Structure formats: structure tokens, C-alpha cells
Amino acid sequence: MLQPYDADWPRRAARLLAAVEQAVEPLRVAESFEHIGSTSVPGLAAKACLDLQVQVSELPPPELLDRALAPTGFVPTTGSRPDSPGVHRDIPRGSEQVPDEVWRKRLFVCDIEGPGAAILHVRLTASPWGRYAVWFRDWLRAHPEARDRYASFKAGVAAEHAGDADYDDYTRAKTAFFDEVQDQFEAWGRRR
């Protein structure tokens, strides 16, 4: 499941983000494009599936966003089951108090079972998750000891859930690490 860090991941992410940026530009809602997740942290083992994020001022109607992204290879996903975390909304977390609708999002996948696997999170700019994803990435980059603790934690969780039929079990299990370090990376991110 987890692979050693691959220096090609950032290059692949940049190519995909450039295509996504060009595709959604006519919608005039995109405000930032980021490579997030474990593949964005040098030295961190990860699934060979890139996590990308677009923050938007408003979520376009599904049919418009789906049509705009189709040429990039990204298609909407429903997750492995109806309550899959992070598909239609992020699970609220962190210290920011925001209206419930801010957690809404769209999730897209590209070549999810292939060598070009990628996930695209389309989040509202007002969503704390969008900031948290970037802060967590940058915090891990700046704190190698935290990166290594996360790598060890992920390896244990991956081994524990290797035979699970439901991939969401691995995703939910990783939440324990975020719960442990949320205050640290959030405080660090706010100081930058």
C-alpha cells in the first residue's frame, strides 16, 4: 500500500494541476491550486495516489464542474459507500467555528486504479480544511521529526488495515494522528 517517496510525484502533481487550472478557469471561481497529502511531503512514504486541492469562492453546479473537468480525466466519485468521509463534505475539525455549509466539497478521481492515480478535492476557500491541508503539509515539511512520526504511524495503520475490504477504514484510522497534532500544526500555520 505505502511506497517510498518518489521525486516524480511533485512533477506529476504540477502537470495535473496545470490541466485542472486551465479546465476550470472559465468558471471563474478557483482561487488556489495545491498539491497536498503525503505525496507532497519529501521523504514521506505514501500511497502512489496524488492528492490535489482546488479552493473555490463557490462550488459550481455539479454538471458545470463535472463537464469542465472531464477533459482532464477527473471524474466525480461517490466513495466506497454512502457515508465515505470527505466525498461530499469534510468532517468538521479544528478550532475554527464556521457555518455548516462551509464543509461542503466535491471529490474527483483520475485513473484511480492506475499508475497516474490522483484525487482532486474541490473545497470552498472559506473551508478550514483547505487551510489545514496546506498547513499540515508545510508543517511536516518543516518538522522532519513529525514527518517521521507520521510515517511510522501510517505504516502501522496500513498494516492493520491491509486486508480490509473497505478502504475508508484506513482513512478513518489516520484521523487519530491528526487529532494528536491538530493544535500544533494549526498554531504553526497561523503564525506564518
Summary of the structure (lengths in Angstrom):
residues: 192
radius of gyration: 16.0
end to end distance: 33.5
largest distance: 44.2
contacts: 571
relative contact order: 0.16
helix: 48%
strand: 17%
